[in-house]
Amino acid sequence: MLNIYKFLTLVFAFCIISKSFSQDFKDYNKSVLKNEKYYTEVLDPLFIGNFLSSILASKNGDYKNFLFFSEKALETRKTDLELLENALWANIYLGNINRALKIISDVELLTDEFDQEFLYPTIVELIRRNELNSAAEISNLLGIEEHDIFIKNMVQIWDHVQKNQKANALSKLQNYTKITKKDSDIYFFLKVQSLIIYAYFDEYDEIINLYEELKQKLNIIPSRFYTSIAKVIHDKIDSEMAKVFLNDKLPKNLDLGLTIENLKKIETIELPNILSNVFYECGYLVAKSEGLLKSVPHFWFSLHLNNNNQNSRLVLSSFFSEIDQNDLALEILNKNKIKSSSWIISEFEKSYLLEKKGDYKLAISIIDKISNIDDFKDKAYLRISNIYRRNDDFKKSIEILNKIDLSKEENPVVYYYKSLNLVLLKDWKNAIKSFDILLKKYPKNPEISNFVGYTLVDRNIRLKEGIELIKFAVSQEPQNGFYLDSLGWAYYKLNDLKKAIVYLERAIELEPQEMEITDHLGDAYFKRGRLKEAKLVWERALSLNGDKELSEKIRKKLEKIQIN
């Protein structure tokens, strides 16, 4: 029986299913050729079409069509275990937990084999129904992976809380904390859970003692725990203290006012919400050890328990955005029903997704609304400016940048983008002036030094100064492939091809997927007379994602190259 890890591999690697499928054809091929009846009855063409389409969709990371065609294939083979399990995990990866549960029941009727991963949807649904005792019992069947142990402990701890078994809940939590690596994310999560449980049982002295302990390590406690801490302070210690705490510690991309307002609205204990955060944290745990792909189900489980868990929505949206499922990513964000403290992040994410889809006007309109809020207007202006720049409206981009109030806090990014826009406008006179301002204000910033240095070298302006700036950047970050590319290109411009090739080869080792760096190495090889190597490198460059204009230039270089 396939487990989740095989399925997850399937989503991004055609080989697993295709291998299985090709083996079926090896087994059946002779019979098919000899027996037309076998072909029409056993290898139904409609089934084959749907199955092949599901394979293609899975290969492309297209979850919706992977699910659609898997379900279509199931219509003709309702008892096929492999198809059932594929449909199961496709449903989970799209957040269709109820449908996944139906498939689990179908699978259980067909086989006695036990798949551990089936437990998670069941546990989550029982929690949602407030059948925490049953969820706790089933959690005993979970495995020995770190995330299994985490979920098992947390479900059982909160089952004790629900039953008012204070001693059992605290004892189990403390025992689990003792075996957890100190100063890890889980360790601090468990400490915060202790704080919440003390608040539930009105253990005032314990709340104060634990809060004083946590205060000593706030610099290393993940900020995602701050709201939970603030809630306990707000309800059990002092509401004004909670405001001061959040004002000092809350990340600046969150809405402070809304966070404080929501503290009053949240009930002290809402078990589905508490356990929604548990599964959210479990997602973090899995992502850290096994990658984001394998953590996706846990964020969906989190949403199944609390549909307004905006943090889970943001993670899921980012995941689907990364695999270019932009419509799905937008759909996930748009389903949020309440305005959470992270709504600013959500709006920015929507804007990025819309820009990716090519709707940059709507992307701007979303952020334009945020520019009316004092605390976020500068971030909004910077974002809008970048949208205009990426859509080649460099003058408008500069116009928006000029709205940013630099008297509050100077930001090197603003000066950097002003300079970049001037370079893109080919306004070299003002660009040079802007470079001088940048270097004067931020003389020790390697990124700025590299940017200015590379631009000077590339334009054959102030070459010596340019190369010294690049050398400084490399000295600060010797493993930065982009800085090494700049230095290699500088030596190319100075016709020191031996040094140029050394640095460009090293740059490619560090950044093998960068078209421009690869192109630079091809130029150096060509100029050195190493034509075969130049040809191979340029052909490699064309296989990479990059600028269409650059691709065309490389093609023209290849057309001219002649090798005897």
Long-range contacts (C-beta under 8 A, 24 or more apart in sequence): 1-81, 1-85, 1-111, 1-113, 1-115, 2-82, 2-85, 2-86, 2-115, 3-115, 3-116, 3-117, 4-89, 4-117, 4-294, 4-297, 5-294, 7-85, 7-86, 7-89, 8-89, 8-293, 8-294, 10-58, 10-86, 11-58, 11-61, 11-63, 11-66, 11-93, 11-293, 12-58, 12-59, 12-61, 12-293, 13-59, 14-55, 14-58, 14-59, 17-55, 17-58, 18-55, 20-82, 21-51, 21-52, 21-55, 44-76, 46-76, 47-73, 47-76, 47-77, 50-76, 51-83, 54-86, 61-323, 61-324, 61-325, 62-325, 63-90, 63-93, 63-94, 63-320, 63-325, 63-328, 64-94, 64-325, 64-328, 66-90, 67-91, 67-94, 67-96, 79-110, 81-107, 81-110, 81-111, 84-110, 85-115, 92-121, 92-297, 92-300, 93-296, 93-297, 93-300, 94-328, 95-300, 95-303, 95-304, 95-316, 95-332, 97-121, 97-124, 97-125, 97-300, 97-301, 97-304, 98-125, 101-125, 116-141, 116-142, 116-143, 116-148, 120-151, 120-297, 120-298, 120-301, 121-301, 123-151, 123-155, 124-279, 124-301, 124-304, 124-305, 125-304, 127-155, 127-271, 127-272, 127-275, 127-305, 128-272, 128-304, 128-305, 130-271, 130-272, 132-158, 132-159, 132-162, 132-271, 133-159, 133-163, 135-159, 146-285, 146-289, 147-282, 147-285, 147-286, 147-289, 147-298, 150-186, 150-278, 150-281, 150-282, 150-285, 151-278, 151-279, 151-282, 154-193, 154-275, 154-278, 155-275, 155-278, 157-193, 157-197, 158-271, 158-274, 158-275, 158-278, 161-197, 161-200, 161-269, 162-271, 166-197, 166-201, 169-197, 170-194, 170-197, 173-197, 183-217, 183-220, 185-222, 185-281, 185-284, 185-285, 185-288, 186-281, 186-285, 188-214, 188-217, 188-220, 188-221, 188-222, 188-225, 189-225, 189-281, 192-225, 192-228, 192-229, 195-228, 195-229, 195-232, 196-228, 196-231, 196-232, 196-269, 196-274, 198-232, 199-231, 199-232, 199-235, 199-236, 199-268, 200-268, 200-269, 202-236, 204-236, 207-232, 207-236, 207-237, 208-237, 211-237, 218-249, 223-249, 223-250, 223-251, 224-311, 226-250, 227-259, 227-263, 227-341, 228-277, 230-259, 230-263, 231-263, 231-266, 231-268, 234-263, 234-264, 235-263, 235-268, 239-263, 250-341, 252-375, 253-342, 253-344, 253-345, 253-379, 254-341, 254-342, 254-344, 254-345, 255-341, 255-342, 255-343, 255-344, 255-375, 256-341, 256-375, 258-339, 258-340, 258-341, 258-343, 259-341, 262-340, 262-341, 272-305, 272-306, 273-305, 273-306, 273-309, 275-305, 276-302, 276-303, 276-305, 276-306, 276-309, 276-312, 277-302, 277-306, 277-309, 279-305, 279-312, 280-309, 280-311, 280-312, 280-315, 283-312, 283-315, 292-319, 292-322, 293-319, 307-335, 307-337, 308-336, 308-337, 308-338, 308-340, 310-336, 310-340, 310-342, 310-343, 310-346, 311-342, 313-346, 314-342, 314-345, 314-346, 314-349, 317-349, 317-353, 318-349, 321-349, 321-352, 321-353, 321-356, 324-356, 326-353, 326-356, 326-357, 327-357, 329-353, 330-354, 330-357, 344-370, 344-376, 348-379, 348-383, 351-383, 351-387, 355-387, 355-390, 360-387, 360-390, 360-391, 363-387, 364-388, 378-404, 378-405, 378-408, 378-411, 382-413, 382-414, 382-417, 385-417, 386-417, 389-417, 389-420, 389-421, 389-424, 392-424, 394-421, 394-422, 394-424, 394-425, 395-421, 395-425, 397-421, 398-422, 410-441, 412-438, 412-441, 412-442, 412-445, 412-448, 415-441, 415-442, 416-447, 416-448, 416-451, 419-451, 419-452, 420-451, 423-455, 428-459, 428-461, 431-455, 432-461, 439-469, 446-472, 446-473, 446-476, 446-477, 446-480, 446-483, 447-473, 449-473, 450-480, 450-482, 450-483, 450-486, 453-486, 453-490, 454-486, 454-489, 454-490, 457-486, 457-489, 457-490, 457-493, 458-489, 458-493, 460-493, 463-490, 463-493, 463-494, 466-490, 467-491, 467-494, 479-510, 480-510, 481-506, 481-507, 481-508, 481-509, 481-510, 481-511, 481-514, 481-517, 482-507, 482-511, 482-514, 482-517, 484-510, 485-511, 485-514, 485-516, 485-517, 485-520, 488-520, 488-521, 488-524, 489-520, 492-520, 492-523, 492-524, 492-527, 497-524, 497-527, 497-528, 500-524, 501-525, 501-528, 513-544, 513-545, 514-544, 514-546, 515-541, 515-544, 515-545, 515-546, 515-547, 515-550, 515-551, 515-554, 516-546, 516-547, 516-550, 518-544, 519-550, 519-553, 519-554, 522-554, 522-557, 526-557, 526-561, 531-561, 531-562, 531-563, 532-563, 534-561, 535-561, 535-563
